[in-house]
Amino acid sequence: MRTEQQIIDQTNELARQLYRLNGNDVKKGYDFYESTHPQEKLAWAGACVAQLMLTETDPEDAMSNL
């Protein structure tokens, strides 16, 4: 079983990969869940949807539990 931090880290890495698909890049360690930039927020939202669909895990719940 993954910890809340592992869920958030995995979702953040997935957001980074989704962001790269649009030709963008950010430095390692960047937290998409804290972003206010529309494209970065969209990458985080997409990663959250993927987590829910593939693992039935809500990263927003994990963040609330930390």
Phi and psi in degrees as a GROMACS rama.xvg file:
@    title "Ramachandran Plot"
@    xaxis  label "Phi"
@    yaxis  label "Psi"
@TYPE xy
-83.8454  147.401  ARG-2
-79.0184  166.584  THR-3
-57.9865  -41.6361  GLU-4
-64.7137  -38.9977  GLN-5
-64.4768  -38.8301  GLN-6
-62.7046  -46.6267  ILE-7
-64.5161  -44.091  ILE-8
-62.2556  -43.0018  ASP-9
-65.7568  -41.9096  GLN-10
-65.0505  -39.8313  THR-11
-64.4294  -39.9349  ASN-12
-66.9367  -39.2572  GLU-13
-62.6291  -41.3873  LEU-14
-60.7227  -39.7263  ALA-15
-60.7184  -42.528  ARG-16
-67.6417  -40.1659  GLN-17
-64.2484  -39.0657  LEU-18
-64.1609  -38.7555  TYR-19
-64.9914  -32.5794  ARG-20
-60.0076  -24.8872  LEU-21
-91.5025  9.39274  ASN-22
83.3346  15.2849  GLY-23
-107.456  161.838  ASN-24
-150.258  148.9  ASP-25
-134.564  160.843  VAL-26
-68.6207  154.792  LYS-27
-58.1833  137.841  LYS-28
92.6365  -2.78934  GLY-29
-68.5109  135.121  TYR-30
-100.286  104.851  ASP-31
-64.8187  -29.8167  PHE-32
-69.5244  -12.7344  TYR-33
-100.807  -1.91817  GLU-34
-73.0414  152.52  SER-35
-114.288  -4.44452  THR-36
-73.3108  130.984  HIS-37
-55.4926  -43.3295  PRO-38
-69.2454  -35.6717  GLN-39
-70.5447  -39.057  GLU-40
-63.3937  -38.3929  LYS-41
-65.6065  -39.5156  LEU-42
-61.7806  -42.9267  ALA-43
-64.613  -44.1389  TRP-44
-61.8582  -42.074  ALA-45
-63.5267  -40.2195  GLY-46
-65.3812  -37.5695  ALA-47
-64.7828  -42.1368  CYS-48
-61.5561  -43.3768  VAL-49
-61.4053  -43.7617  ALA-50
-59.3879  -44.8026  GLN-51
-62.4939  -44.3755  LEU-52
-69.2573  -41.7428  MET-53
-90.271  -29.6795  LEU-54
-124.785  -1.97452  THR-55
54.771  37.2661  GLU-56
-121.48  131.044  THR-57
-100.326  110.448  ASP-58
-60.67  -29.8389  PRO-59
-65.5438  -35.6786  GLU-60
-65.0596  -41.6934  ASP-61
-60.9856  -40.6425  ALA-62
-65.6275  -38.6812  MET-63
-64.9366  -30.7836  SER-64
-79.3831  -14.0718  ASN-65
